[in-house]
Amino acid sequence: MFDKLIEKVKAEPKKIVFTEGSDARIQEAAARLLAEDLMGVVLVGNEDEIKAAAAEKGFDISKAEIIDPEKYDGMAEMVETMVALRKGKMTEEECAAALKKGNYFGTMLVKMGKADCLLGGATYSTADTIRPALQLVKTKPGAHLVSSCFILTREGGDENLRTIAMGDCAVNLSYEDSKDKEGNVTFTGAQKLAEVAVEIEKCARTFGIDPKVAMLSFSTKGSGKGNTVALSAEATKIAKELNPDMAIDGEMQFDAAVSPTVGQLKFPGSPVAGYANTFVFPIIEAGNIGYKIAQRLGGYAAYGPILLGLNAPINDLSRGCDAEEVYKMSIITAAL
């Protein structure tokens, strides 16, 4: 998978922003990306601190562009642009204060075309990576929400399950109806989950998966009732309308999704049941627990969360990441 992604980023070189430029894991990955000539690198932070930290560890970041928000020549223009983007929600002083932080500053570099993509979260929370993206880069046309996808890979086993996609495991807590001030439903929870499924299917294709999407539940084809069963079933119908060419079915239990014997017994005639490789969870608890079980007990390497629905590739790292994860997530982000 990564060989193909590396070919792509070499053919179309991009510039990536790292919001935590003095972090040793970021610097090690950046040095490797630069040595392999995969992409341009921007490190955000104090230049002296970044260079001193790199020298101490022996990382060659000489080809990286280092930008200190405190000394940035274009700060006045950046503040003015951010004030316009926030449309009265933040004052000029509030914008100036926010842009001294790496997460906001890095996001504005992407928004203003100074870089193509961003990777953060080695020390920030997921919320601190997503919030500036939502406020400044915003969702792409037609998107109603941001969601996430994990790509998981492993050697051996069922060929269909060596590379799989799971989502949303990191962003949306649940899927509630959106209502206007009068209480009228403007966008249903099922419509939101359907949009997530469509985005995850697209993401899976980017990573060489021929997606067969299972809308997961504790019920298969109406065998259970209550909680999120109706949500997953209705979202399946809507997703099929949004993308008629999409191979998707549900609602179904995980065993029905991956075992041909169980799948065709519980969901006879389904083109997905028993053969799924892309999994959509109806609630974040199930998704987050599910991908971590696959990672820790199933022998999968997990990459993500890959954020979906934004106007530019902006991705989040786990605070427990290592340099190898940063390197690979950088390639994923640039490839998007």
Stockholm file with secondary structure:
# STOCKHOLM 1.0

chainA/1-336         MFDKLIEKVKAEPKKIVFTEGSDARIQEAAARLLAEDLMGVVLVGNEDEIKAAAAEKGFDISKAEIIDPEKYDGMAEMVETMVALRKGKMTEEECAAALKKGNYFGTMLVKMGKADCLLGGATYSTADTIRPALQLVKTKPGAHLVSSCFILTREGGDENLRTIAMGDCAVNLSYEDSKDKEGNVTFTGAQKLAEVAVEIEKCARTFGIDPKVAMLSFSTKGSGKGNTVALSAEATKIAKELNPDMAIDGEMQFDAAVSPTVGQLKFPGSPVAGYANTFVFPIIEAGNIGYKIAQRLGGYAAYGPILLGLNAPINDLSRGCDAEEVYKMSIITAAL
#=GR chainA/1-336 SS CHHHHHHHHHHSCCEEEESCTTCHHHHHHHHHHHHTTCCEEEEESCHHHHHHHHHHHTCCCTTSEEECGGGCTTHHHHHHHHHHHHTTSSCHHHHHHHTTSHHHHHHHHHHTTSCSEEEECSSSCHHHHHHHIIIIICBCTTCCCCEEEEEEECSSSCGGGSEEEEECSSSCSCCCCEECTTSCEEECHHHHHHHHHHHHHHHHHHTTCCCCEEEECSSSTTSSCSTTHHHHHHHHHHHHHHCTTCCEEEEECHHHHHCHHHHHHHSTTCSSTTTCCEEECSSHHHHHHHHHHHHHTSCCEEEEEEEESBSSCEEECCTTCCHHHHHHHHHHHHHC
#=GC SS_cons         CHHHHHHHHHHSCCEEEESCTTCHHHHHHHHHHHHTTCCEEEEESCHHHHHHHHHHHTCCCTTSEEECGGGCTTHHHHHHHHHHHHTTSSCHHHHHHHTTSHHHHHHHHHHTTSCSEEEECSSSCHHHHHHHIIIIICBCTTCCCCEEEEEEECSSSCGGGSEEEEECSSSCSCCCCEECTTSCEEECHHHHHHHHHHHHHHHHHHTTCCCCEEEECSSSTTSSCSTTHHHHHHHHHHHHHHCTTCCEEEEECHHHHHCHHHHHHHSTTCSSTTTCCEEECSSHHHHHHHHHHHHHTSCCEEEEEEEESBSSCEEECCTTCCHHHHHHHHHHHHHC
//
